[in-house]
Amino acid sequence: MSFLISDAWAQVGGEGGSGFLSLLPLVIIFVLFYFLLIRPQQKRAKQHKEMVASVKKGDDVATNGGLVGRVVDLDDNFVTLEIAKGVNVKVQRPSIGQMIPKGSAAGS
């Protein structure tokens, strides 16, 4: 049957740099993943953390869950939002998704 399938012979005495060249595509893929996925995500997380730390009483915010309200009280871990006149909701600080323009909250 050897006339249908040729024998595979190992290459003798390869190049000295072939080990690095075989890893080069893997290194390139890692660098692309870093610059296209990891780095932008870290930048967004840092911006969100800074935004959450800068929240103060009287700010209008929207949560990740879709609640919109004015900050009436805050501590290290929680924020109390007034979502309607006389209706207060306590949410965790990291759940604040964005700051919205003044006067946009329903309780204003």
RACOR-V112735 format. One record per residue. N is the residue number from 1. RES is the residue in three letters. OMEGA is omega in radians with two decimals (999 if undefined). Layout:
# RACOR-V112735
[[N,RES,OMEGA] [N,RES,OMEGA]]
This chain:
# RACOR-V112735
[[1,MET,-3.09] [2,SER,3.11] [3,PHE,3.08] [4,LEU,-3.08] [5,ILE,3.14] [6,SER,3.13] [7,ASP,3.09] [8,ALA,-3.12] [9,TRP,3.11] [10,ALA,3.13] [11,GLN,-3.10] [12,VAL,3.03] [13,GLY,3.12] [14,GLY,-3.13] [15,GLU,3.14] [16,GLY,-3.09] [17,GLY,-3.05] [18,SER,3.10] [19,GLY,3.10] [20,PHE,-3.11] [21,LEU,3.12] [22,SER,3.10] [23,LEU,-3.08] [24,LEU,3.11] [25,PRO,3.12] [26,LEU,3.11] [27,VAL,3.13] [28,ILE,3.12] [29,ILE,3.12] [30,PHE,3.13] [31,VAL,3.10] [32,LEU,3.10] [33,PHE,-3.13] [34,TYR,-3.06] [35,PHE,-3.11] [36,LEU,-3.07] [37,LEU,-2.98] [38,ILE,-3.08] [39,ARG,3.10] [40,PRO,3.13] [41,GLN,3.10] [42,GLN,3.13] [43,LYS,3.10] [44,ARG,3.14] [45,ALA,3.12] [46,LYS,3.11] [47,GLN,3.13] [48,HIS,3.13] [49,LYS,3.11] [50,GLU,3.13] [51,MET,3.13] [52,VAL,3.14] [53,ALA,-3.08] [54,SER,3.14] [55,VAL,3.12] [56,LYS,3.14] [57,LYS,3.12] [58,GLY,3.12] [59,ASP,3.02] [60,ASP,-3.07] [61,VAL,3.01] [62,ALA,3.14] [63,THR,3.08] [64,ASN,3.14] [65,GLY,3.08] [66,GLY,3.09] [67,LEU,3.09] [68,VAL,-3.13] [69,GLY,3.13] [70,ARG,3.13] [71,VAL,3.10] [72,VAL,3.12] [73,ASP,3.10] [74,LEU,3.00] [75,ASP,-3.05] [76,ASP,-3.04] [77,ASN,-3.03] [78,PHE,3.09] [79,VAL,3.07] [80,THR,-3.12] [81,LEU,2.98] [82,GLU,-3.07] [83,ILE,3.02] [84,ALA,-3.11] [85,LYS,3.13] [86,GLY,3.14] [87,VAL,-3.13] [88,ASN,3.13] [89,VAL,3.11] [90,LYS,-3.14] [91,VAL,3.08] [92,GLN,-3.14] [93,ARG,-3.10] [94,PRO,-3.14] [95,SER,3.07] [96,ILE,-3.07] [97,GLY,-3.12] [98,GLN,3.02] [99,MET,3.13] [100,ILE,-3.11] [101,PRO,3.13] [102,LYS,3.11] [103,GLY,-3.13] [104,SER,-3.09] [105,ALA,-3.09] [106,ALA,-3.10] [107,GLY,-3.05] [108,SER,999]]
